[in-house]
Amino acid sequence: MTGTFLARRSTELERLDTEPYGFEEFQEYLHGLEHINRWVLTYRPTLKWLEKALAALAPGRRISILDVGSGNGDMLRRIWTWGLGRGLDLDLLGIDLNPWSRKSAELATPPGAPIRFETADVLDFTPPDPVDFIISSHLTHHLTDEQNVRFLRWMEAQARHGWFINDLHRHALPYHAVKYAIPLVSRNPSIRHDAPLSVARAFTSADWRGLLDAAGIPAGQTRLAWFFPFRYCVGRSKP
Ligand SMILES: C[S@@+](CC[C@H](N)C(=O)[O-])C[C@H]1O[C@@H](n2cnc3c(N)ncnc32)[C@H](O)[C@@H]1O
């Protein structure tokens, strides 16, 4: 390990993005991620941001939310059940590059839930209908800096009321914690490989400021917040 370790985003690729998985292997990976998401409080920052963002809209109207890189669809199912308790009329769409994500998410989602899944590369996708909010979790660390700048501009253009990015903080503490803790909770060799690499591919606050600047989005229009345990989230609410 050198002094420059984690100074920059790793460019090493994750197995999730490179291995030619069959459906069952990919589904097992996504189930593992869903399990970890519950443990590391993934849903909390997004729900907290949505709560505030929705308060600015007229009550009773239908709200559309697009989750990019939706994986097994667990964030959207969580938003659905959260919204049921609040009497929200939700229209939820998840898109993911890998066609196995759609199949796995559909199998995990009860029929009748207001959630659809599609296969698409976000860098080449136009929503069929205007969307109120665009969210993502653990997507941006899979993209290059140049792709993230495009993604930020795309969200800025497509989301009527705002967008929210939920991803990891690149830091030595979570890198080592994840490296040693994940084998205790997952036997999946791909998850064991990718989990610390995800932290190494993730972001510092300076990275996010640079990406927002490159996308031409003024810092004053966004909110960058750190969430326990070692997560950076970027939110944009449009007036
Ligand atoms: C680490 S997983 C996160 C899944 C889920 N959001 C979660 O938090 O558990 C990243 C997901 O992003 C998807 N993905 C990567 N690049 C993408 C792209 N360009 N467009 C759409 N989805 C993408 C991958 O297929 C994968 O399912």
PDBQT file of the ligand as one rigid body, heavy atoms in Angstrom, charges set to zero:
ROOT
HETATM    1  C1  LIG A 301     -24.112  -2.092  -7.239  1.00  0.00    +0.000 C 
HETATM    2  S1  LIG A 301     -25.522  -2.355  -8.226  1.00  0.00    +0.000 S 
HETATM    3  C2  LIG A 301     -26.695  -1.454  -7.260  1.00  0.00    +0.000 C 
HETATM    4  C3  LIG A 301     -28.076  -2.015  -7.359  1.00  0.00    +0.000 C 
HETATM    5  C4  LIG A 301     -29.082  -1.330  -6.429  1.00  0.00    +0.000 C 
HETATM    6  N1  LIG A 301     -29.308   0.047  -6.816  1.00  0.00    +0.000 N 
HETATM    7  C5  LIG A 301     -28.593  -1.407  -5.004  1.00  0.00    +0.000 C 
HETATM    8  O1  LIG A 301     -28.285  -0.367  -4.396  1.00  0.00    +0.000 OA
HETATM    9  O2  LIG A 301     -28.510  -2.547  -4.484  1.00  0.00    +0.000 OA
HETATM   10  C6  LIG A 301     -25.308  -1.288  -9.624  1.00  0.00    +0.000 C 
HETATM   11  C7  LIG A 301     -26.363  -1.543 -10.680  1.00  0.00    +0.000 C 
HETATM   12  O3  LIG A 301     -26.217  -0.537 -11.685  1.00  0.00    +0.000 OA
HETATM   13  C8  LIG A 301     -26.411  -1.149 -12.948  1.00  0.00    +0.000 C 
HETATM   14  N2  LIG A 301     -25.763  -0.291 -13.963  1.00  0.00    +0.000 N 
HETATM   15  C9  LIG A 301     -24.433  -0.105 -14.160  1.00  0.00    +0.000 A 
HETATM   16  N3  LIG A 301     -24.228   0.744 -15.188  1.00  0.00    +0.000 NA
HETATM   17  C10 LIG A 301     -25.458   1.127 -15.631  1.00  0.00    +0.000 A 
HETATM   18  C11 LIG A 301     -25.908   1.973 -16.684  1.00  0.00    +0.000 A 
HETATM   19  N4  LIG A 301     -25.041   2.611 -17.485  1.00  0.00    +0.000 N 
HETATM   20  N5  LIG A 301     -27.251   2.136 -16.882  1.00  0.00    +0.000 NA
HETATM   21  C12 LIG A 301     -28.145   1.486 -16.065  1.00  0.00    +0.000 A 
HETATM   22  N6  LIG A 301     -27.765   0.651 -15.067  1.00  0.00    +0.000 NA
HETATM   23  C13 LIG A 301     -26.435   0.470 -14.843  1.00  0.00    +0.000 A 
HETATM   24  C14 LIG A 301     -25.783  -2.533 -12.797  1.00  0.00    +0.000 C 
HETATM   25  O4  LIG A 301     -26.262  -3.450 -13.768  1.00  0.00    +0.000 OA
HETATM   26  C15 LIG A 301     -26.191  -2.903 -11.372  1.00  0.00    +0.000 C 
HETATM   27  O5  LIG A 301     -27.412  -3.607 -11.329  1.00  0.00    +0.000 OA
ENDROOT
TORSDOF 0
